[in-house]
């Protein structure tokens, strides 16, 4: 399946550390395309594994992760307005 | 068509002002679901109108807007991990 994952990590309670862990974990499964946005092809098993790993870092009261899942990439057209490459992708 | 719109506005060069304008503009067309993420059903004409309006505020060198377009909402399953409601939606 093809997914888009977006997260919003609160700055409260060591948020920067959580953000970085979530970022690095997502980067191992998906392609980073914008600040807190990842996309990519992923199997059910990999998605379950990603969810388990992220559960360690996500504060369910403070942080939000949303997934948009589509059976195939071709069912989701992508369009860019403005800057295309992501400036943060080389930092971490 | 059904779209998910995510934006990343640089803090440089009055970024906060641009962020707020982009946020308020998107809110008139779509549903706000997370920090810089909107979704909703939209016609081609409305999307063209949204794009025209946002063009006034987006700095093409600094800011990134990505749209994921699907012909129908049912082709995109949505899943939440962590916090569901968005804390910022009542601020602006």
N, CA and C atoms of all chains as a GROMACS GRO file, in nm:
protein
  552
    1UNK      N    1   0.085  -0.120   0.000
    1UNK     CA    2   0.000   0.000   0.000
    1UNK      C    3   0.089   0.125   0.000
    2UNK      N    4   0.029   0.237  -0.038
    2UNK     CA    5   0.103   0.363  -0.046
    2UNK      C    6   0.053   0.455   0.064
    3UNK      N    7   0.141   0.512   0.142
    3UNK     CA    8   0.093   0.598   0.250
    3UNK      C    9   0.162   0.735   0.251
    4UNK      N   10   0.089   0.830   0.310
    4UNK     CA   11   0.145   0.961   0.343
    4UNK      C   12   0.130   0.972   0.494
    5UNK      N   13   0.240   1.003   0.562
    5UNK     CA   14   0.237   1.013   0.708
    5UNK      C   15   0.274   1.156   0.747
    6UNK      N   16   0.191   1.222   0.826
    6UNK     CA   17   0.223   1.357   0.874
    6UNK      C   18   0.215   1.356   1.026
    7UNK      N   19   0.313   1.421   1.088
    7UNK     CA   20   0.307   1.424   1.235
    7UNK      C   21   0.324   1.566   1.286
    8UNK      N   22   0.267   1.588   1.405
    8UNK     CA   23   0.279   1.717   1.473
    8UNK      C   24   0.317   1.685   1.617
    9UNK      N   25   0.443   1.713   1.649
    9UNK     CA   26   0.495   1.680   1.782
    9UNK      C   27   0.498   1.806   1.866
   10UNK      N   28   0.433   1.802   1.981
   10UNK     CA   29   0.428   1.918   2.069
   10UNK      C   30   0.568   1.949   2.121
   11UNK      N   31   0.598   2.077   2.141
   11UNK     CA   32   0.730   2.114   2.195
   11UNK      C   33   0.738   2.086   2.347
   12UNK      N   34   0.622   2.066   2.408
   12UNK     CA   35   0.620   2.041   2.553
   12UNK      C   36   0.694   1.911   2.588
   13UNK      N   37   0.745   1.903   2.712
   13UNK     CA   38   0.792   1.777   2.770
   13UNK      C   39   0.895   1.708   2.678
   14UNK      N   40   1.006   1.778   2.651
   14UNK     CA   41   1.116   1.725   2.568
   14UNK      C   42   1.069   1.692   2.426
   15UNK      N   43   0.985   1.779   2.369
   15UNK     CA   44   0.930   1.757   2.235
   15UNK      C   45   1.037   1.744   2.128
   16UNK      N   46   1.144   1.823   2.139
   16UNK     CA   47   1.248   1.821   2.035
   16UNK      C   48   1.310   1.682   2.024
   17UNK      N   49   1.332   1.620   2.140
   17UNK     CA   50   1.391   1.485   2.142
   17UNK      C   51   1.294   1.385   2.076
   18UNK      N   52   1.164   1.399   2.112
   18UNK     CA   53   1.065   1.308   2.053
   18UNK      C   54   1.060   1.328   1.902
   19UNK      N   55   1.061   1.459   1.859
   19UNK     CA   56   1.054   1.490   1.715
   19UNK      C   57   1.167   1.419   1.641
   20UNK      N   58   1.286   1.430   1.697
   20UNK     CA   59   1.404   1.373   1.630
   20UNK      C   60   1.394   1.221   1.621
   21UNK      N   61   1.347   1.155   1.728
   21UNK     CA   62   1.334   1.009   1.727
   21UNK      C   63   1.228   0.966   1.624
   22UNK      N   64   1.116   1.039   1.622
   22UNK     CA   65   1.008   1.009   1.528
   22UNK      C   66   1.059   1.028   1.384
   23UNK      N   67   1.131   1.138   1.364
   23UNK     CA   68   1.187   1.168   1.231
   23UNK      C   69   1.279   1.055   1.184
   24UNK      N   70   1.374   1.017   1.270
   24UNK     CA   71   1.472   0.914   1.231
   24UNK      C   72   1.405   0.780   1.207
   25UNK      N   73   1.305   0.750   1.287
   25UNK     CA   74   1.234   0.622   1.271
   25UNK      C   75   1.159   0.620   1.138
   26UNK      N   76   1.087   0.728   1.109
   26UNK     CA   77   1.010   0.734   0.983
   26UNK      C   78   1.103   0.725   0.862
   27UNK      N   79   1.222   0.788   0.876
   27UNK     CA   80   1.317   0.789   0.762
   27UNK      C   81   1.363   0.648   0.725
   28UNK      N   82   1.354   0.556   0.821
   28UNK     CA   83   1.398   0.419   0.790
   28UNK      C   84   1.292   0.342   0.712
   29UNK      N   85   1.169   0.394   0.712
   29UNK     CA   86   1.060   0.321   0.645
   29UNK      C   87   1.011   0.394   0.520
   30UNK      N   88   1.019   0.529   0.525
   30UNK     CA   89   0.952   0.609   0.422
   30UNK      C   90   1.045   0.719   0.369
   31UNK      N   91   0.995   0.791   0.267
   31UNK     CA   92   1.072   0.900   0.207
   31UNK      C   93   1.028   1.033   0.267
   32UNK      N   94   1.125   1.111   0.310
   32UNK     CA   95   1.094   1.241   0.372
   32UNK      C   96   1.073   1.345   0.262
   33UNK      N   97   0.957   1.411   0.258
   33UNK     CA   98   0.930   1.505   0.150
   33UNK      C   99   0.905   1.647   0.197
   34UNK      N  100   0.878   1.664   0.325
   34UNK     CA  101   0.857   1.798   0.378
   34UNK      C  102   0.870   1.793   0.528
   35UNK      N  103   0.894   1.898   0.592
   35UNK     CA  104   0.920   1.911   0.735
   35UNK      C  105   0.874   1.789   0.817
   36UNK      N  106   0.745   1.770   0.833
   36UNK     CA  107   0.698   1.654   0.912
   36UNK      C  108   0.612   1.564   0.825
   37UNK      N  109   0.651   1.547   0.702
   37UNK     CA  110   0.571   1.467   0.607
   37UNK      C  111   0.657   1.361   0.540
   38UNK      N  112   0.607   1.237   0.544
   38UNK     CA  113   0.675   1.125   0.479
   38UNK      C  114   0.578   1.055   0.386
   39UNK      N  115   0.631   0.988   0.287
   39UNK     CA  116   0.546   0.910   0.197
   39UNK      C  117   0.621   0.785   0.153
   40UNK      N  118   0.543   0.690   0.095
   40UNK     CA  119   0.611   0.575   0.038
   40UNK      C  120   0.527   0.450   0.034
   41UNK      N  121   0.578   0.354  -0.038
   41UNK     CA  122   0.516   0.222  -0.047
   41UNK      C  123   0.557   0.144   0.078
   42UNK      N  124   0.462   0.074   0.137
   42UNK     CA  125   0.493   0.001   0.261
   42UNK      C  126   0.400  -0.118   0.274
   43UNK      N  127   0.449  -0.228   0.326
   43UNK     CA  128   0.364  -0.346   0.345
   43UNK      C  129   0.291  -0.335   0.479
   44UNK      N  130   0.189  -0.419   0.497
   44UNK     CA  131   0.116  -0.420   0.626
   44UNK      C  132   0.209  -0.452   0.741
   45UNK      N  133   0.297  -0.547   0.718
   45UNK     CA  134   0.388  -0.588   0.825
   45UNK      C  135   0.483  -0.473   0.861
   46UNK      N  136   0.536  -0.406   0.760
   46UNK     CA  137   0.627  -0.293   0.786
   46UNK      C  138   0.554  -0.180   0.859
   47UNK      N  139   0.428  -0.157   0.818
   47UNK     CA  140   0.349  -0.050   0.881
   47UNK      C  141   0.325  -0.083   1.029
   48UNK      N  142   0.297  -0.210   1.055
   48UNK     CA  143   0.275  -0.252   1.195
   48UNK      C  144   0.405  -0.234   1.274
   49UNK      N  145   0.515  -0.264   1.212
   49UNK     CA  146   0.645  -0.248   1.277
   49UNK      C  147   0.676  -0.101   1.302
   50UNK      N  148   0.647  -0.017   1.203
   50UNK     CA  149   0.668   0.128   1.220
   50UNK      C  150   0.582   0.180   1.334
   51UNK      N  151   0.457   0.133   1.339
   51UNK     CA  152   0.367   0.180   1.445
   51UNK      C  153   0.420   0.141   1.582
   52UNK      N  154   0.468   0.017   1.593
   52UNK     CA  155   0.523  -0.029   1.722
   52UNK      C  156   0.641   0.058   1.764
   53UNK      N  157   0.730   0.087   1.668
   53UNK     CA  158   0.849   0.167   1.701
   53UNK      C  159   0.810   0.309   1.743
   54UNK      N  160   0.717   0.368   1.666
   54UNK     CA  161   0.678   0.507   1.696
   54UNK      C  162   0.606   0.519   1.830
   55UNK      N  163   0.538   0.411   1.868
   55UNK     CA  164   0.462   0.413   1.995
   55UNK      C  165   0.554   0.445   2.112
   56UNK      N  166   0.682   0.408   2.099
   56UNK     CA  167   0.777   0.436   2.208
   56UNK      C  168   0.796   0.587   2.227
   57UNK      N  169   0.780   0.662   2.118
   57UNK     CA  170   0.817   0.805   2.122
   57UNK      C  171   0.696   0.897   2.124
   58UNK      N  172   0.586   0.856   2.064
   58UNK     CA  173   0.469   0.945   2.054
   58UNK      C  174   0.404   0.961   2.191
   59UNK      N  175   0.381   1.085   2.233
   59UNK     CA  176   0.304   1.110   2.356
   59UNK      C  177   0.159   1.122   2.312
   60UNK      N  178   0.076   1.022   2.345
   60UNK     CA  179  -0.061   1.019   2.292
   60UNK      C  180  -0.145   1.139   2.333
   61UNK      N  181  -0.103   1.208   2.440
   61UNK     CA  182  -0.178   1.326   2.483
   61UNK      C  183  -0.135   1.451   2.406
   62UNK      N  184  -0.009   1.453   2.362
   62UNK     CA  185   0.048   1.577   2.306
   62UNK      C  186   0.073   1.571   2.156
   63UNK      N  187   0.110   1.450   2.106
   63UNK     CA  188   0.155   1.441   1.967
   63UNK      C  189   0.047   1.378   1.878
   64UNK      N  190   0.048   1.422   1.751
   64UNK     CA  191  -0.051   1.370   1.656
   64UNK      C  192   0.020   1.314   1.533
   65UNK      N  193  -0.016   1.191   1.494
   65UNK     CA  194   0.035   1.131   1.370
   65UNK      C  195  -0.087   1.092   1.288
   66UNK      N  196  -0.090   1.134   1.163
   66UNK     CA  197  -0.201   1.098   1.076
   66UNK      C  198  -0.146   1.025   0.953
   67UNK      N  199  -0.208   0.916   0.920
   67UNK     CA  200  -0.170   0.841   0.801
   67UNK      C  201  -0.283   0.846   0.699
   68UNK      N  202  -0.244   0.867   0.574
   68UNK     CA  203  -0.339   0.856   0.463
   68UNK      C  204  -0.293   0.737   0.382
   69UNK      N  205  -0.378   0.637   0.375
   69UNK     CA  206  -0.338   0.512   0.309
   69UNK      C  207  -0.417   0.494   0.181
   70UNK      N  208  -0.346   0.456   0.078
   70UNK     CA  209  -0.412   0.432  -0.051
   70UNK      C  210  -0.359   0.300  -0.104
   71UNK      N  211  -0.449   0.223  -0.171
   71UNK     CA  212  -0.400   0.093  -0.215
   71UNK      C  213  -0.284   0.107  -0.312
   72UNK      N  214  -0.288   0.211  -0.396
   72UNK     CA  215  -0.177   0.227  -0.491
   72UNK      C  216  -0.139   0.374  -0.506
   73UNK      N  217  -0.008   0.398  -0.532
   73UNK     CA  218   0.038   0.536  -0.546
   73UNK      C  219  -0.038   0.610  -0.657
   74UNK      N  220  -0.075   0.535  -0.762
   74UNK     CA  221  -0.136   0.604  -0.878
   74UNK      C  222  -0.272   0.664  -0.842
   75UNK      N  223  -0.329   0.622  -0.724
   75UNK     CA  224  -0.459   0.678  -0.686
   75UNK      C  225  -0.442   0.810  -0.614
   76UNK      N  226  -0.317   0.852  -0.597
   76UNK     CA  227  -0.290   0.977  -0.526
   76UNK      C  228  -0.198   1.062  -0.611
   77UNK      N  229  -0.254   1.167  -0.675
   77UNK     CA  230  -0.169   1.259  -0.751
   77UNK      C  231  -0.104   1.357  -0.653
   78UNK      N  232   0.022   1.382  -0.676
   78UNK     CA  233   0.094   1.475  -0.588
   78UNK      C  234   0.125   1.602  -0.666
   79UNK      N  235   0.108   1.718  -0.600
   79UNK     CA  236   0.137   1.844  -0.667
   79UNK      C  237   0.212   1.935  -0.569
   80UNK      N  238   0.312   2.004  -0.619
   80UNK     CA  239   0.392   2.094  -0.534
   80UNK      C  240   0.362   2.239  -0.571
   81UNK      N  241   0.337   2.318  -0.471
   81UNK     CA  242   0.331   2.464  -0.491
   81UNK      C  243   0.443   2.521  -0.407
   82UNK      N  244   0.529   2.604  -0.470
   82UNK     CA  245   0.640   2.663  -0.393
   82UNK      C  246   0.761   2.573  -0.398
   83UNK      N  247   0.841   2.580  -0.290
   83UNK     CA  248   0.968   2.506  -0.283
   83UNK      C  249   0.943   2.356  -0.291
   84UNK      N  250   1.030   2.285  -0.368
   84UNK     CA  251   1.005   2.142  -0.384
   84UNK      C  252   1.089   2.058  -0.291
   85UNK      N  253   1.222   2.081  -0.290
   85UNK     CA  254   1.306   1.996  -0.205
   85UNK      C  255   1.287   2.037  -0.061
   86UNK      N  256   1.323   1.944   0.031
   86UNK     CA  257   1.301   1.975   0.172
   86UNK      C  258   1.435   2.010   0.234
   87UNK      N  259   1.444   2.130   0.294
   87UNK     CA  260   1.571   2.180   0.347
   87UNK      C  261   1.616   2.100   0.469
   88UNK      N  262   1.522   2.036   0.540
   88UNK     CA  263   1.565   1.971   0.666
   88UNK      C  264   1.618   1.830   0.640
   89UNK      N  265   1.598   1.778   0.520
   89UNK     CA  266   1.626   1.634   0.503
   89UNK      C  267   1.775   1.605   0.520
   90UNK      N  268   1.864   1.704   0.500
   90UNK     CA  269   2.007   1.670   0.514
   90UNK      C  270   2.056   1.693   0.656
   91UNK      N  271   1.972   1.755   0.742
   91UNK     CA  272   2.022   1.788   0.878
   91UNK      C  273   2.034   1.662   0.962
   92UNK      N  274   1.931   1.574   0.959
   92UNK     CA  275   1.936   1.459   1.053
   92UNK      C  276   1.977   1.332   0.982
   93UNK      N  277  -1.310   1.627  -0.623
   93UNK     CA  278  -1.195   1.548  -0.585
   93UNK      C  279  -1.167   1.570  -0.436
   94UNK      N  280  -1.092   1.476  -0.378
   94UNK     CA  281  -1.059   1.483  -0.235
   94UNK      C  282  -0.911   1.513  -0.221
   95UNK      N  283  -0.877   1.612  -0.141
   95UNK     CA  284  -0.734   1.644  -0.129
   95UNK      C  285  -0.687   1.653   0.015
   96UNK      N  286  -0.557   1.628   0.031
   96UNK     CA  287  -0.487   1.654   0.156
   96UNK      C  288  -0.382   1.759   0.120
   97UNK      N  289  -0.379   1.869   0.196
   97UNK     CA  290  -0.282   1.975   0.169
   97UNK      C  291  -0.192   1.991   0.291
   98UNK      N  292  -0.062   1.985   0.272
   98UNK     CA  293   0.033   2.006   0.384
   98UNK      C  294   0.127   2.118   0.344
   99UNK      N  295   0.154   2.208   0.439
   99UNK     CA  296   0.247   2.316   0.404
   99UNK      C  297   0.355   2.329   0.511
  100UNK      N  298   0.468   2.379   0.465
  100UNK     CA  299   0.581   2.405   0.554
  100UNK      C  300   0.630   2.546   0.521
  101UNK      N  301   0.601   2.639   0.612
  101UNK     CA  302   0.634   2.780   0.588
  101UNK      C  303   0.760   2.814   0.666
  102UNK      N  304   0.860   2.863   0.597
  102UNK     CA  305   0.986   2.900   0.662
  102UNK      C  306   0.963   3.017   0.758
  103UNK      N  307   1.037   3.016   0.869
  103UNK     CA  308   1.023   3.127   0.965
  103UNK      C  309   1.094   3.253   0.916
  104UNK      N  310   1.180   3.235   0.815
  104UNK     CA  311   1.253   3.351   0.762
  104UNK      C  312   1.159   3.454   0.701
  105UNK      N  313   1.205   3.582   0.697
  105UNK     CA  314   1.138   3.686   0.616
  105UNK      C  315   0.988   3.694   0.647
  106UNK      N  316   0.955   3.723   0.773
  106UNK     CA  317   0.815   3.738   0.817
  106UNK      C  318   0.734   3.610   0.798
  107UNK      N  319   0.794   3.496   0.826
  107UNK     CA  320   0.728   3.366   0.805
  107UNK      C  321   0.600   3.352   0.886
  108UNK      N  322   0.600   3.406   1.009
  108UNK     CA  323   0.481   3.388   1.094
  108UNK      C  324   0.359   3.451   1.028
  109UNK      N  325   0.379   3.570   0.968
  109UNK     CA  326   0.268   3.640   0.901
  109UNK      C  327   0.219   3.556   0.781
  110UNK      N  328   0.316   3.502   0.704
  110UNK     CA  329   0.278   3.420   0.588
  110UNK      C  330   0.202   3.297   0.636
  111UNK      N  331   0.253   3.233   0.744
  111UNK     CA  332   0.189   3.112   0.798
  111UNK      C  333   0.042   3.141   0.830
  112UNK      N  334   0.020   3.253   0.896
  112UNK     CA  335  -0.116   3.286   0.940
  112UNK      C  336  -0.208   3.311   0.820
  113UNK      N  337  -0.158   3.379   0.718
  113UNK     CA  338  -0.238   3.408   0.598
  113UNK      C  339  -0.271   3.276   0.526
  114UNK      N  340  -0.170   3.190   0.514
  114UNK     CA  341  -0.189   3.061   0.446
  114UNK      C  342  -0.290   2.978   0.524
  115UNK      N  343  -0.276   2.978   0.657
  115UNK     CA  344  -0.367   2.902   0.744
  115UNK      C  345  -0.511   2.951   0.724
  116UNK      N  346  -0.532   3.082   0.734
  116UNK     CA  347  -0.669   3.138   0.723
  116UNK      C  348  -0.728   3.113   0.585
  117UNK      N  349  -0.645   3.121   0.484
  117UNK     CA  350  -0.695   3.098   0.348
  117UNK      C  351  -0.737   2.952   0.331
  118UNK      N  352  -0.651   2.860   0.376
  118UNK     CA  353  -0.684   2.716   0.363
  118UNK      C  354  -0.812   2.683   0.439
  119UNK      N  355  -0.827   2.750   0.555
  119UNK     CA  356  -0.945   2.720   0.640
  119UNK      C  357  -1.077   2.755   0.570
  120UNK      N  358  -1.070   2.845   0.473
  120UNK     CA  359  -1.194   2.882   0.402
  120UNK      C  360  -1.232   2.777   0.297
  121UNK      N  361  -1.138   2.692   0.262
  121UNK     CA  362  -1.165   2.594   0.156
  121UNK      C  363  -1.171   2.450   0.211
  122UNK      N  364  -1.092   2.426   0.317
  122UNK     CA  365  -1.071   2.288   0.361
  122UNK      C  366  -1.087   2.275   0.512
  123UNK      N  367  -1.080   2.149   0.560
  123UNK     CA  368  -1.091   2.122   0.704
  123UNK      C  369  -0.951   2.108   0.764
  124UNK      N  370  -0.930   2.180   0.873
  124UNK     CA  371  -0.799   2.175   0.938
  124UNK      C  372  -0.792   2.054   1.030
  125UNK      N  373  -0.693   1.966   1.010
  125UNK     CA  374  -0.688   1.844   1.091
  125UNK      C  375  -0.562   1.829   1.174
  126UNK      N  376  -0.460   1.906   1.140
  126UNK     CA  377  -0.336   1.898   1.219
  126UNK      C  378  -0.254   2.023   1.189
  127UNK      N  379  -0.164   2.058   1.268
  127UNK     CA  380  -0.083   2.179   1.261
  127UNK      C  381  -0.083   2.244   1.123
  128UNK      N  382  -0.018   2.184   1.024
  128UNK     CA  383  -0.014   2.245   0.890
  128UNK      C  384  -0.078   2.151   0.788
  129UNK      N  385  -0.182   2.085   0.828
  129UNK     CA  386  -0.246   1.985   0.740
  129UNK      C  387  -0.396   2.011   0.727
  130UNK      N  388  -0.442   2.016   0.601
  130UNK     CA  389  -0.584   2.035   0.572
  130UNK      C  390  -0.632   1.923   0.481
  131UNK      N  391  -0.760   1.897   0.486
  131UNK     CA  392  -0.816   1.796   0.395
  131UNK      C  393  -0.956   1.839   0.355
  132UNK      N  394  -1.008   1.773   0.248
  132UNK     CA  395  -1.147   1.798   0.215
  132UNK      C  396  -1.180   1.777   0.069
  133UNK      N  397  -1.308   1.777   0.044
  133UNK     CA  398  -1.361   1.765  -0.092
  133UNK      C  399  -1.354   1.904  -0.156
  134UNK      N  400  -1.308   1.911  -0.280
  134UNK     CA  401  -1.294   2.042  -0.344
  134UNK      C  402  -1.308   2.025  -0.495
  135UNK      N  403  -1.368   2.122  -0.560
  135UNK     CA  404  -1.382   2.114  -0.706
  135UNK      C  405  -1.256   2.169  -0.772
  136UNK      N  406  -1.243   2.142  -0.902
  136UNK     CA  407  -1.126   2.196  -0.977
  136UNK      C  408  -1.125   2.348  -0.971
  137UNK      N  409  -1.240   2.408  -0.986
  137UNK     CA  410  -1.247   2.554  -0.985
  137UNK      C  411  -1.206   2.609  -0.848
  138UNK      N  412  -1.256   2.546  -0.742
  138UNK     CA  413  -1.220   2.593  -0.607
  138UNK      C  414  -1.070   2.576  -0.581
  139UNK      N  415  -1.015   2.465  -0.632
  139UNK     CA  416  -0.872   2.439  -0.612
  139UNK      C  417  -0.790   2.544  -0.685
  140UNK      N  418  -0.834   2.580  -0.805
  140UNK     CA  419  -0.763   2.684  -0.882
  140UNK      C  420  -0.771   2.817  -0.808
  141UNK      N  421  -0.885   2.843  -0.750
  141UNK     CA  422  -0.905   2.968  -0.674
  141UNK      C  423  -0.818   2.968  -0.549
  142UNK      N  424  -0.813   2.855  -0.480
  142UNK     CA  425  -0.726   2.842  -0.360
  142UNK      C  426  -0.581   2.866  -0.400
  143UNK      N  427  -0.541   2.806  -0.511
  143UNK     CA  428  -0.401   2.820  -0.555
  143UNK      C  429  -0.369   2.966  -0.583
  144UNK      N  430  -0.461   3.035  -0.650
  144UNK     CA  431  -0.440   3.177  -0.681
  144UNK      C  432  -0.423   3.259  -0.553
  145UNK      N  433  -0.511   3.232  -0.456
  145UNK     CA  434  -0.504   3.308  -0.330
  145UNK      C  435  -0.373   3.280  -0.256
  146UNK      N  436  -0.336   3.151  -0.249
  146UNK     CA  437  -0.215   3.116  -0.173
  146UNK      C  438  -0.090   3.173  -0.239
  147UNK      N  439  -0.096   3.186  -0.371
  147UNK     CA  440   0.022   3.238  -0.444
  147UNK      C  441   0.065   3.374  -0.391
  148UNK      N  442  -0.031   3.452  -0.339
  148UNK     CA  443   0.002   3.584  -0.285
  148UNK      C  444   0.091   3.572  -0.161
  149UNK      N  445   0.081   3.461  -0.090
  149UNK     CA  446   0.148   3.450   0.040
  149UNK      C  447   0.269   3.355   0.037
  150UNK      N  448   0.266   3.255  -0.048
  150UNK     CA  449   0.374   3.155  -0.049
  150UNK      C  450   0.500   3.217  -0.108
  151UNK      N  451   0.612   3.205  -0.036
  151UNK     CA  452   0.742   3.246  -0.094
  151UNK      C  453   0.799   3.122  -0.162
  152UNK      N  454   0.801   3.122  -0.296
  152UNK     CA  455   0.838   3.000  -0.370
  152UNK      C  456   0.980   2.951  -0.339
  153UNK      N  457   1.064   3.042  -0.285
  153UNK     CA  458   1.201   3.000  -0.251
  153UNK      C  459   1.206   2.935  -0.111
  154UNK      N  460   1.114   2.977  -0.024
  154UNK     CA  461   1.124   2.938   0.118
  154UNK      C  462   1.016   2.839   0.161
  155UNK      N  463   0.896   2.853   0.104
  155UNK     CA  464   0.782   2.777   0.156
  155UNK      C  465   0.746   2.661   0.064
  156UNK      N  466   0.694   2.554   0.127
  156UNK     CA  467   0.657   2.435   0.049
  156UNK      C  468   0.512   2.398   0.078
  157UNK      N  469   0.434   2.378  -0.029
  157UNK     CA  470   0.297   2.329  -0.014
  157UNK      C  471   0.286   2.203  -0.099
  158UNK      N  472   0.237   2.096  -0.041
  158UNK     CA  473   0.221   1.972  -0.118
  158UNK      C  474   0.074   1.930  -0.111
  159UNK      N  475   0.021   1.894  -0.225
  159UNK     CA  476  -0.116   1.844  -0.231
  159UNK      C  477  -0.116   1.698  -0.272
  160UNK      N  478  -0.199   1.622  -0.205
  160UNK     CA  479  -0.224   1.483  -0.245
  160UNK      C  480  -0.369   1.478  -0.289
  161UNK      N  481  -0.389   1.448  -0.415
  161UNK     CA  482  -0.524   1.453  -0.471
  161UNK      C  483  -0.572   1.311  -0.504
  162UNK      N  484  -0.694   1.285  -0.465
  162UNK     CA  485  -0.752   1.154  -0.494
  162UNK      C  486  -0.890   1.177  -0.552
  163UNK      N  487  -0.931   1.092  -0.648
  163UNK     CA  488  -1.061   1.120  -0.708
  163UNK      C  489  -1.173   1.111  -0.605
  164UNK      N  490  -1.159   1.018  -0.509
  164UNK     CA  491  -1.265   1.009  -0.408
  164UNK      C  492  -1.207   0.984  -0.270
  165UNK      N  493  -1.276   1.037  -0.168
  165UNK     CA  494  -1.227   1.020  -0.031
  165UNK      C  495  -1.212   0.872   0.003
  166UNK      N  496  -1.300   0.789  -0.050
  166UNK     CA  497  -1.296   0.648  -0.009
  166UNK      C  498  -1.168   0.578  -0.054
  167UNK      N  499  -1.092   0.642  -0.150
  167UNK     CA  500  -0.966   0.580  -0.193
  167UNK      C  501  -0.852   0.612  -0.097
  168UNK      N  502  -0.883   0.690   0.005
  168UNK     CA  503  -0.779   0.729   0.100
  168UNK      C  504  -0.828   0.698   0.241
  169UNK      N  505  -0.775   0.590   0.302
  169UNK     CA  506  -0.809   0.560   0.441
  169UNK      C  507  -0.726   0.649   0.533
  170UNK      N  508  -0.790   0.700   0.633
  170UNK     CA  509  -0.718   0.787   0.728
  170UNK      C  510  -0.706   0.714   0.862
  171UNK      N  511  -0.590   0.725   0.925
  171UNK     CA  512  -0.568   0.660   1.054
  171UNK      C  513  -0.493   0.757   1.145
  172UNK      N  514  -0.536   0.760   1.272
  172UNK     CA  515  -0.472   0.851   1.369
  172UNK      C  516  -0.391   0.769   1.470
  173UNK      N  517  -0.269   0.807   1.493
  173UNK     CA  518  -0.191   0.754   1.606
  173UNK      C  519  -0.165   0.872   1.697
  174UNK      N  520  -0.197   0.857   1.826
  174UNK     CA  521  -0.173   0.967   1.920
  174UNK      C  522  -0.294   1.058   1.925
  175UNK      N  523  -0.267   1.185   1.954
  175UNK     CA  524  -0.372   1.286   1.973
  175UNK      C  525  -0.453   1.302   1.845
  176UNK      N  526  -0.588   1.313   1.863
  176UNK     CA  527  -0.671   1.320   1.742
  176UNK      C  528  -0.710   1.463   1.708
  177UNK      N  529  -0.766   1.539   1.805
  177UNK     CA  530  -0.809   1.674   1.772
  177UNK      C  531  -0.686   1.763   1.759
  178UNK      N  532  -0.706   1.878   1.690
  178UNK     CA  533  -0.590   1.964   1.669
  178UNK      C  534  -0.599   2.082   1.763
  179UNK      N  535  -0.497   2.103   1.844
  179UNK     CA  536  -0.502   2.207   1.947
  179UNK      C  537  -0.499   2.347   1.886
  180UNK      N  538  -0.444   2.362   1.764
  180UNK     CA  539  -0.428   2.498   1.712
  180UNK      C  540  -0.555   2.547   1.642
  181UNK      N  541  -0.648   2.456   1.616
  181UNK     CA  542  -0.758   2.497   1.527
  181UNK      C  543  -0.843   2.608   1.591
  182UNK      N  544  -0.844   2.621   1.726
  182UNK     CA  545  -0.930   2.726   1.784
  182UNK      C  546  -0.855   2.857   1.800
  183UNK      N  547  -0.722   2.856   1.776
  183UNK     CA  548  -0.646   2.980   1.802
  183UNK      C  549  -0.674   3.084   1.694
  184UNK      N  550  -0.676   3.046   1.565
  184UNK     CA  551  -0.687   3.148   1.459
  184UNK      C  552  -0.828   3.155   1.401
   0.00000   0.00000   0.00000
